[in-house]
Each structure stands twice: as C-alpha cells, then as structure tokens.
Amino acid sequence: MTDVICRFLLLPGSSSIGTTTNRLLSDEVQQKNISLLNQISTIENRTTSKYYNQQKQDSQLLNRIVQRQISRKKRTNTNNSKTITRSKENSDIKYKIIDYSE
C-alpha cells in the first residue's frame, strides 16, 4: 500500500482530535479510517434515501387528498346545479328537474 499523509487520525481516547498531523499512518490505521469513512457515507446515503422516499410518499398522499377534495366539490356543485323549469303541456303547469350531472 502506498504511504498517504493523512490530515486526521482516529484513535480511541485521543486528545488530538481536530488537529492536523503530517505523520505517516500505518496501513492498519489507514484501513480503519477508510472503513469508518465508508460507514459514515453509507449511513448518510441511507438517511438521505429514507428522507426523500418519505417526502415522495407524503407528496403522493397529499396529492390524493387534494384530488378527493376536488372530486367531492365537483360532485357537490353538480348536485346543486339541478334547476327547476316550468313547462306548459296540455294547459297544466308541470315542473321538471333537469340534472346536468349526466
């Protein structure tokens, strides 16, 4: 493995966290750092994916709710659009309800 100068060192109980070092790290420490960074990346990707999936589900649910409300409002308006007209047939006044919903 090629020697790499690392800007951080993760050691248990180390008080030098947050300081820079130009020391060469052993292969074991480099592998541990790579492993930890990969774990962090995996966790971040999962968290981001869960967040976007939840946002998508919430958006779809909201769209369905809005569509139902619009549909109900249209049905209510259609039911209220029935009108009564008068017509004279055979000299009798008859009332006929015209339903525009059909």
Backbone as JSON, one array per atom type, in Angstrom:
{
  "sequence": "MTDVICRFLLLPGSSSIGTTTNRLLSDEVQQKNISLLNQISTIENRTTSKYYNQQKQDSQLLNRIVQRQISRKKRTNTNNSKTITRSKENSDIKYKIIDYSE",
  "N": [[0.85, -1.17, 0.0], [0.48, 2.24, -0.72], [2.13, 4.87, 0.97], [0.33, 7.33, 2.69], [-0.21, 10.7, 3.44], [-2.07, 11.73, 6.06], [-4.66, 13.93, 7.09], [-6.03, 13.66, 9.38], [-6.49, 11.73, 12.36], [-7.83, 8.92, 13.74], [-8.11, 7.8, 16.79], [-8.84, 5.79, 19.61], [-9.73, 7.48, 22.56], [-8.05, 9.55, 22.03], [-6.63, 12.77, 22.39], [-6.08, 14.49, 20.45], [-7.9, 15.01, 18.52], [-9.21, 16.76, 15.81], [-6.98, 18.19, 15.31], [-4.27, 18.78, 13.02], [-2.04, 16.53, 11.38], [1.1, 15.55, 10.1], [2.2, 13.13, 10.08], [3.04, 9.9, 8.88], [0.65, 7.41, 8.48], [0.02, 4.15, 9.77], [-0.65, 1.18, 7.84], [-2.75, -0.21, 8.98], [-4.13, 1.77, 10.49], [-4.84, 3.49, 8.42], [-6.56, 1.83, 6.95], [-8.55, 1.48, 8.86], [-9.49, 4.11, 9.07], [-10.48, 4.48, 6.45], [-12.46, 2.54, 6.45], [-14.17, 3.54, 8.47], [-14.93, 5.99, 7.3], [-16.3, 5.01, 5.06], [-18.43, 3.73, 6.34], [-19.71, 5.94, 7.47], [-20.44, 7.3, 5.13], [-22.2, 5.41, 4.0], [-24.25, 5.38, 5.93], [-25.11, 8.05, 5.75], [-26.05, 8.04, 3.1], [-28.17, 6.19, 3.28], [-29.82, 7.53, 5.11], [-30.41, 9.88, 3.69], [-31.72, 8.75, 1.49], [-33.96, 7.57, 2.77], [-35.18, 9.89, 3.71], [-35.87, 11.25, 1.29], [-37.55, 9.32, 0.15], [-39.62, 9.31, 2.06], [-40.5, 11.94, 1.75], [-41.48, 11.78, -0.86], [-43.57, 9.92, -0.55], [-45.21, 11.37, 1.21], [-45.88, 13.52, -0.42], [-47.29, 12.24, -2.48], [-49.47, 11.25, -1.01], [-50.63, 13.66, -0.14], [-51.35, 14.72, -2.63], [-53.32, 12.85, -3.4], [-55.25, 13.34, -1.43], [-55.94, 16.0, -2.01], [-56.97, 15.65, -4.62], [-59.21, 14.07, -4.05], [-60.71, 15.88, -2.54], [-61.22, 17.82, -4.48], [-62.71, 16.3, -6.27], [-64.94, 15.66, -4.66], [-65.97, 18.22, -4.26], [-66.67, 18.91, -6.87], [-68.69, 17.03, -7.31], [-70.56, 17.88, -5.4], [-71.12, 20.46, -6.33], [-72.24, 19.76, -8.79], [-74.53, 18.4, -7.97], [-75.89, 20.51, -6.85], [-76.51, 21.95, -9.06], [-78.88, 21.35, -10.23], [-81.81, 22.39, -11.74], [-85.02, 23.92, -11.67], [-87.53, 23.93, -14.01], [-90.3, 25.38, -15.69], [-92.95, 24.11, -17.62], [-95.55, 24.27, -19.97], [-97.8, 21.96, -20.71], [-100.5, 20.66, -22.3], [-102.03, 22.56, -21.04], [-101.63, 22.33, -18.37], [-99.51, 23.13, -15.65], [-96.35, 21.95, -15.35], [-93.59, 20.7, -13.54], [-90.24, 20.24, -14.06], [-87.28, 18.62, -13.29], [-84.06, 19.28, -14.19], [-81.23, 17.48, -14.6], [-77.91, 18.11, -14.64], [-75.74, 16.56, -14.3], [-75.42, 14.27, -15.72]],
  "CA": [[0.0, 0.0, 0.0], [1.23, 3.49, -0.8], [2.03, 5.72, 2.16], [-0.51, 8.51, 2.49], [-0.2, 11.66, 4.55], [-3.46, 11.92, 6.45], [-4.89, 15.16, 7.83], [-6.71, 13.35, 10.63], [-6.13, 10.45, 12.95], [-8.89, 8.47, 14.63], [-7.62, 6.87, 17.8], [-9.69, 5.81, 20.81], [-9.21, 8.23, 23.68], [-7.06, 10.53, 21.6], [-6.98, 14.16, 22.68], [-5.63, 15.3, 19.31], [-8.96, 15.07, 17.51], [-9.4, 18.1, 15.31], [-5.69, 18.79, 14.97], [-3.7, 18.18, 11.82], [-0.76, 15.84, 11.57], [1.76, 15.18, 8.86], [2.82, 11.83, 10.28], [2.53, 8.81, 8.05], [-0.16, 6.48, 9.27], [0.23, 2.74, 9.43], [-1.69, 0.6, 6.98], [-3.9, -0.57, 9.82], [-4.87, 2.99, 10.8], [-5.43, 3.96, 7.17], [-7.69, 0.96, 6.65], [-9.61, 1.79, 9.83], [-10.07, 5.4, 8.66], [-11.27, 4.25, 5.24], [-13.64, 1.79, 6.87], [-15.07, 4.46, 9.18], [-15.49, 6.93, 6.32], [-17.28, 4.27, 4.26], [-19.62, 3.54, 7.18], [-20.39, 7.24, 7.55], [-21.03, 7.54, 3.82], [-23.34, 4.5, 3.86], [-25.31, 5.87, 6.82], [-25.64, 9.28, 5.15], [-26.83, 7.68, 1.91], [-29.43, 5.58, 3.74], [-30.63, 8.59, 5.72], [-30.88, 10.74, 2.6], [-32.69, 7.97, 0.72], [-35.18, 7.47, 3.57], [-35.79, 11.23, 3.73], [-36.51, 11.52, 0.0], [-38.67, 8.39, 0.0], [-40.7, 9.8, 2.91], [-41.02, 13.15, 1.1], [-42.25, 11.34, -2.03], [-44.82, 9.33, -0.05], [-46.03, 12.46, 1.74], [-46.37, 14.29, -1.57], [-48.31, 11.43, -3.14], [-50.64, 11.24, -0.14], [-51.24, 14.98, -0.21], [-52.0, 14.83, -3.95], [-54.56, 12.06, -3.37], [-56.22, 14.06, -0.59], [-56.41, 17.16, -2.78], [-57.81, 15.17, -5.71], [-60.5, 13.65, -3.48], [-61.46, 17.09, -2.18], [-61.69, 18.42, -5.73], [-63.77, 15.43, -6.78], [-66.13, 15.86, -3.82], [-66.5, 19.55, -4.53], [-67.33, 18.84, -8.18], [-69.96, 16.3, -7.13], [-71.47, 18.76, -4.66], [-71.55, 21.52, -7.26], [-73.11, 19.15, -9.79], [-75.82, 18.14, -7.34], [-76.55, 21.8, -6.63], [-76.81, 22.61, -10.33], [-80.2, 20.96, -10.73], [-82.71, 23.54, -11.8], [-86.44, 23.62, -11.89], [-88.11, 24.72, -15.1], [-91.74, 25.17, -15.87], [-93.41, 23.96, -19.0], [-97.0, 24.09, -20.08], [-98.22, 20.92, -21.64], [-101.94, 20.42, -22.12], [-102.56, 23.61, -20.17], [-101.26, 22.11, -16.97], [-98.13, 23.52, -15.35], [-95.59, 20.81, -14.85], [-92.22, 21.05, -13.16], [-89.29, 19.21, -14.46], [-85.93, 18.84, -12.76], [-83.04, 18.94, -15.18], [-79.99, 17.09, -13.92], [-76.77, 18.34, -15.54], [-74.62, 15.69, -13.95], [-75.34, 13.12, -16.64]],
  "C": [[0.9, 1.23, 0.0], [1.04, 4.29, 0.48], [1.26, 6.98, 1.82], [-0.36, 9.42, 3.69], [-1.65, 11.99, 4.84], [-3.59, 13.16, 7.3], [-5.64, 14.9, 9.13], [-6.3, 11.96, 11.1], [-7.22, 10.07, 13.93], [-8.33, 7.41, 15.57], [-8.53, 6.94, 19.01], [-9.01, 6.58, 21.93], [-8.19, 9.28, 23.31], [-7.54, 11.94, 21.9], [-6.59, 15.06, 21.52], [-6.68, 15.37, 18.2], [-9.15, 16.52, 17.11], [-8.1, 18.8, 14.99], [-5.14, 18.09, 13.74], [-2.37, 17.54, 12.15], [-0.19, 15.51, 10.21], [2.48, 13.84, 9.0], [2.23, 10.83, 9.3], [1.78, 7.84, 8.95], [0.13, 5.06, 8.83], [-0.9, 2.27, 8.53], [-2.95, 0.28, 7.76], [-4.77, 0.65, 10.12], [-5.54, 3.54, 9.55], [-6.66, 3.13, 6.8], [-8.87, 1.25, 7.58], [-10.29, 3.1, 9.45], [-10.95, 5.24, 7.43], [-12.56, 3.53, 5.58], [-14.66, 2.7, 7.56], [-15.71, 5.47, 8.22], [-16.54, 6.26, 5.44], [-18.56, 4.04, 5.05], [-20.42, 4.84, 7.28], [-21.11, 7.54, 6.24], [-22.28, 6.68, 3.61], [-24.52, 4.98, 4.7], [-25.94, 7.13, 6.24], [-26.5, 8.97, 3.93], [-28.17, 7.07, 2.29], [-30.38, 6.64, 4.29], [-31.22, 9.49, 4.65], [-31.95, 10.02, 1.79], [-34.01, 7.85, 1.47], [-35.92, 8.8, 3.58], [-36.53, 11.49, 2.42], [-37.67, 10.57, -0.26], [-39.87, 8.85, 0.83], [-41.33, 11.04, 2.29], [-41.9, 12.77, -0.09], [-43.59, 10.76, -1.59], [-45.76, 10.41, 0.48], [-46.65, 13.26, 0.61], [-47.48, 13.53, -2.29], [-49.6, 11.39, -2.32], [-51.37, 12.57, -0.2], [-51.96, 15.17, -1.55], [-53.31, 14.05, -3.99], [-55.64, 12.76, -2.56], [-56.8, 15.24, -1.35], [-57.33, 16.71, -3.91], [-59.18, 14.72, -5.21], [-61.35, 14.86, -3.12], [-62.02, 17.75, -3.42], [-62.84, 17.62, -6.29], [-65.06, 15.6, -5.99], [-66.78, 17.21, -4.09], [-67.23, 19.57, -5.86], [-68.68, 18.13, -8.07], [-70.98, 17.16, -6.41], [-72.0, 19.86, -5.56], [-72.49, 20.97, -8.31], [-74.49, 18.89, -9.2], [-76.59, 19.44, -7.1], [-76.96, 22.48, -7.93], [-78.14, 22.17, -10.93], [-81.11, 22.18, -10.67], [-84.12, 23.08, -12.06], [-86.93, 24.54, -13.01], [-89.6, 24.42, -15.19], [-92.04, 24.99, -17.35], [-94.91, 23.75, -18.97], [-97.26, 23.05, -21.14], [-99.67, 20.6, -21.3], [-102.53, 21.35, -21.07], [-102.28, 23.38, -18.69], [-99.81, 22.55, -16.78], [-97.43, 22.31, -14.74], [-94.18, 21.29, -14.54], [-91.31, 19.88, -13.51], [-87.92, 19.58, -13.91], [-84.94, 18.37, -13.82], [-81.74, 18.67, -14.42], [-78.84, 17.2, -14.91], [-75.6, 17.41, -15.27], [-74.46, 14.53, -14.91], [-74.69, 13.51, -17.93]]
}
